[in-house]
């Protein structure tokens, strides 16, 4: 089977039949890096060569795999990059592994564009896995809880979600915050975390989203939010989609049963003030408006990915203002 799913890859890690060449990729940097390290840990690292980003050289890489090691039983090559290496390079490096089972090649790509990676994925056959951002609060908690446990931290799920939301739903940055906390203590309450963890760019996504949904002016907040080196338009669009989808799940539950159980619908129970806010926001949007919102967000994503002659930052701001117009029509806000 094709190992394109995380659950299949985790099963592979726990089996004795691990391929000696493998591609791990995706825009979700934390998981790409974490599971690459998990995979590397399955091999003998005595003769391991790691080439990071601009240090990559095909001549150095092929030389490492083609020359027998005098001091180890295998040659392990690990390449980490945020752009693909030439497909012909990958083909030759993989050939070294196919011809010699003592050669191992692990390619770690922090890139999530399927179109860009089509030719290089083809070289790896079925030996690849793609990592996506967490699709639920429970998945976020599972990932960050494991990281906290590894650090010896005692932090509850509510606090982990607070950190994740404050870091604009970025696992890598959230894990970095946990690393900082671990350097000063082992147990933190939510109030203590609020005193020590700050939004990356001065404004959290939740703050921006509340202003969007309440149809308040967002211009200055938007430009403050995007004023960060890690910002990209598709990531913000995905965050908007997830935020509206969360409200839609609450809206649907209330409409069909007259109530909603946050543990079942969301996978966790937010603090009472957050819970009340989410319920109010969810009900204030009509069912037909949700359909318009999701259709509109899909159209914006298409434009951002396919149109090269637009100012993406300004285009996305204009789109969010149009989104506020959709919310204004027959709104209960």
N, C-alpha and C positions, 0 to 999 in steps of 0.2 A: 504494500500500500504506500501511498505518497505521504511522507511525514511533514505535511504542511500545517498540522495542528499541534498546539502546545501539549495537549493531553497525550497524544501519540508519542511526542518526543520524550515526555517525562517517563512513559512506559519503556521507551528505548533505553533511557539512561539506567533503568533498573534491570536491564537484560544483559546477557553476556555477548550479544551480537551487535556491538557498536561498530558502524562503518569507519574505515580509516580515512575518509574524506567527507567533509560536511560543511554546509552553508547555514549560518544563522543570520537572519536579517529582520529589519522592521524599523519603523520610526519610534518605537517604544524602547528607548536606549537602556533603561534600567534592566529590563528583562533580557534583552539581547546580550548585555554584558554579563549579567548574573548567570544565565544558562550556558554561555560560552565558557565561563570559569568552571561551571559544573561539569561540562563535557571534557574540558582539558584535564580536569582532575581524575578522569578515568584512564589517562594514559601516563606512561613513564615520561617525566619531564627532564630527565638527566641531560638529554641533548635536544633542548627546545630552543627554537629561534622565534622571537616575536618581532614583527615589523609593524609599527604603528603609523598610520596616516601617511605623511609625506616621506617617511623613512622607507616606504615600500620600493623595492627594486627587484625586478624579475630575475636578473642575473644572480643576485644574492639568494633569492628564494629557491631557484632551481638548483643552484649549487649546493644548498643545504640538503636538499632531498636526494640529489644524485650521487653525492659522495658518501661512502660508508663511514659510519662513526667508529672511532677507535675505542671509545670509552662507554658506549651505551648500546643497547640492543635495537634501538629504533631512533629515527629522526622525526621530530615533531616540529611542524611549521604552523605558526599562528599569525594570521594577518588580520589586523583591525583597521577599518577605514570607514569614512563617511561617504565614499563614492566607490563605485565598482571598479575593480581592476579589469583590464582587457580580457574578453572572453577567451582569446587564444592563449593568454597567460594561464588562466584557470585550467584550460584543457590540458596543457602540458604538465602543470603541477599535479593534476588529478591522474594523468597517465603514469607519473612516477609512483603514485600510490597503488594504482591498479597493477602495475608490474612488480611491485615490491610491497608485500603486506607489512613490512617493518617501517614503511613511511606513513606518516600521518599529516594531513593537511586540514586545518580548521580555518574557515574564512568567516570573520565577524564583520558584518556590514550594517552600519547605522544609517540605513536608507530604506524607505518604505514604498517607493514608487515602483509598482509592478511593471509598467511599460519599460522603464529604464533597465530593469534587471532581467528581462525576459531571456536574453541571450546567455547570460551567465548562469541563470537557474538551469537552463537546458543542459549545461555541462555537468551539473551535479546529479542529474537524473532525479531519483526519488529521495536523495540525501539532503534535504533542506527543511527548515522550519521557519515560519514567519510569526513574529510576535506583534500583537495588537495592544492598544491601551485597554485597561480593565473595562469591562462592560457593566459592572455593577459595584455597589458599595461593598458587598461581601467579598468580591474578588480583590478590591483595594485593601480591605482589612486583612485578608489572608496574606497578601504579598508583604505589606508593611509590618504585620505582626511577626512574620518570619524574620524580617530584617531586624526588628526590635529584639526579638528573642536571641538572635545571633549576637547582638551587642550587649545582652544582659539587661535590657531596659524593661521596666514595668510601666506600660502605657496602655490605657484602655482604648477600645475601638472608636469611641466618640472623639477622643483626642487625635487618633491617627487620621480620621477623616477631616478633622479641623486643619491639620497640617497639610493634608493633600489638597484640600480646597484652597487654602491660603497660598499654596505654591502652584496655583492655576492648573491643578490636576496633572502635575508632572511627577511621576514616581521617582525619577532620578534626583530631582531637587528635594523631594520629601525625604528620601533616604539620606541625603546629605544633611538635612536638618536633624534627623535622628542621630547621625554620627556626631554632630555638634553637642546634642543633648547628652550623649553617652560620655562625652569628655568631662562633663560637670556633675553627673549624678546617675542614679539608676532607677529612680521612681519619680514620676511627675504627674500632678493633677492637671486638669484642663486649664484652670486659672493660672497655674505656673507656666504652662506652655504658652498661653496667650501673652505672658510677660516676656518670653524669650524668643518666640518665633514671629517673624514679620513677613508681610507680603513681599514677594520678590521685587515688584516694581512700584510699590507704594499703594497699589489698589488691587484687591483680590477680584477674581472673576465673579464671586457671589455679589460683591458690591456693584460691579458693573451690570450684572444681570438684573439686579433689583431695580436699578435706574432704567434699564431698557424696558422692563415689564411694567413699570409704573409711569412710563412715558415722560420721564424727566430728561433734561438736557444731558447728553453724554459726551459731547465733543471733547472737553478737556480731560475727562476720565478715560476716554478711548485712547487719546494720544499718550496719556500717561501709561496706560496698560500696555500699549504696543512698543513703548520705549524700552525695549529689552533685547539683548542680543539673541536670546533663544526664541523670540516670538516668531510665529509664522501664521499666516491667515487661515490655512486649513485647520490648524490646531484649534484656533478660536472658534471656527465654524463648527467643528466637532463638539466643542464644549457647549455651544449654544444648542446644538441638536440634542445632546444628552440632557441638558437642563430642561428643555421643553418636553422631551420624552418622559422624564421623571414626573413632570406635572401632568402629562397626559395619562400616565398609569394611575396616578391618584384620582384624577378626574373620572376616568372610566370606572374605577372601583366604587367611587361614591355614587356615580350615576346608576350603576347596575345593582348595587346592594345597599345603598344608602349610608355606607360607612367604608372606612378602609383601615386595614391593619398594616401599619408601617413595616412591621417585621416581615410580613408576607410580601407586600408590594415592593418595598425598597430594600429589604434584606437587613435592615437595622432600624433602630428607633432613635430619631433625632431628639435633641432637647425640646421641651414643650414649646418654647417661643419659636423655634425653627419649624416645628411640626405645624403649629397654627398658621405660620406664614405660608408654608407650602400648600396647605389645604385651601387657604384664601386665594392664593394665586391660581391654583389648579381649577377651582370652580369658577373663577372670574372669567376664564377664557371659554368660549363656546366650542362645542365639538367641531363644528364646521370651520372654526378659526384654526384649530389644530391642524386640520387637513391642509388649509392654505399655508400655514407656517412651514410644515414639512415639505410641501411641494416647492415653496419659495427657497428654502435652504438648499434643496437639491439643485435647483436652477443656479443658485449662487456658486455652489461647489463646482458645477460644470464650467461656469464662466471662469472661475479662478484657475482651474486646472487646464483649460483649453484655449483661453484667449491670452495671447502674449503682449498685446498692445494696450494694456490697461495699467493704471496705477493701482495696484492691488490693495494697498492700505486705504486709499481714498475710496476705492470702489466698495470695499467692505464696510466702511463707515456709512456710505450712502445706502448700502443694503440694509444695515441695521436701522437706519432712520425709516426706511420703507417698511421694515418689520414692525416698527412702532406704529406705523399707519394701519397695518393689518390689525394690530391689537386695539387700535382706537375705534374701529368700526363695530358698532353695536356692543362695545365692551361693557362689562359690569364694573370695571375699575373706577 
